Amino acid sequence: MTIRSLITGTGHYLPERIVENAWFEDKLDTSDEWIRTRTGIERRHFAAEGQTTSDLAIRAARVALDRASLRADDIDGIVLATSTPDFTFPAVATMVQQGLGITRGFAYDVQAVCAGFVFALANADAMLRAGLARRILVIGAETFSRIMDWTDRSTCVLFGDGAGAVVLEAQEGAGTRDDRGILASDLNSDGRYRDLLHVDGGVSSTGTAGHLRMQGNLVFRHAVEKLARTAHDALDKAGLTPDDVDWLVPHQANMRIITATAQKMQLPMDKVVLTVADHGNTSAASIPLALAVADAEGRFKPGQVIVTEAIGGGLSWGSVVLRW
Ligand code: UT7
């Protein structure tokens, strides 16, 4: 017998304010047509003034708990991925803990930018398998609108705000690839590429929050090369091949990257969960948002193989393979 980490509930929250591509047209030298054709993004949600990352995360977590038929105090720990915390410290996860009324267990943040949720999921899985907890809330939550340079058309049209959450529960498995739950993970970082996608401020450097800077076309090339490879590596560790995959739930940064990755994995696009048109790039929130949206639509069936993959600042990238 072995311990497997099973997703037993998903939830998401998107701020009420929806901003269509056309909103940028009178502010910048850009067009709905450029944004749509180069990225696949049509609209994104922006948090209201005063609405913080923890506010979004708490709402998503409540839905996930509800869908797992659990109460808040059934949770042993919270692992939250974000690069846009409410404050430098404490961790957003502790604010979620308080918001949910939980007073026991651990709560901490993981920072791997757009790959954050994949890292957090792998991290929570390792903790469950090590016996450190039995039920962990894993959350991706971001307010990237707070770190946009609104004069930079090459970045500010790409990102949005939102949160997604999953309840990850330890269950017994046979230790084979036929088990339900997380079967394998593959995580990578390479700090040589940190300048390609970074924020130009921070606590111990400028003392400011800073703005997002990206050399988009270079990140694009790394993404196309690295995402299919990390998905293959995770599948390989799980003893599976792309032929076994029922669903690809990719980081939702750019439709062209998603299509190229699916092509490299020889997956038809009807096996790919797509939310990029409506959410834009929500960084660490994008995969749990996509998981929760597809789950709410009843698209995943028990026993199906799901592959997630993401790349972001660091560069950091990775993949988690699970059986629903
Ligand atoms: O989530 C973390 C990971 N991030 C990503 O995966 C993002 C990866 N990168 C991308 O998605 C794409 O590189 C972008 C969508 C950011 C840009 O698309 P691209 O096809 O790589 O365009 P580019 O950066 O090579 O720029 C092409 C042209 C440039 O003009 P010139 O130099 O050819 O005259 C840009 O200035 O498009 C111009 N451009 C724009 N034009 C209209 C850049 N942004 C815009 C814009 N509207 N918003």
Boltz pocket constraint, residues with backbone or C-beta under 6 A from the ligand:
constraints:
  - pocket:
      binder: B
      contacts: [[A, 29], [A, 30], [A, 31], [A, 34], [A, 35], [A, 38], [A, 39], [A, 114], [A, 153], [A, 154], [A, 155], [A, 157], [A, 215], [A, 216], [A, 217], [A, 218], [A, 219], [A, 220], [A, 223], [A, 253], [A, 254], [A, 257], [A, 281], [A, 283], [A, 311], [A, 312], [A, 313]]
      max_distance: 6.0
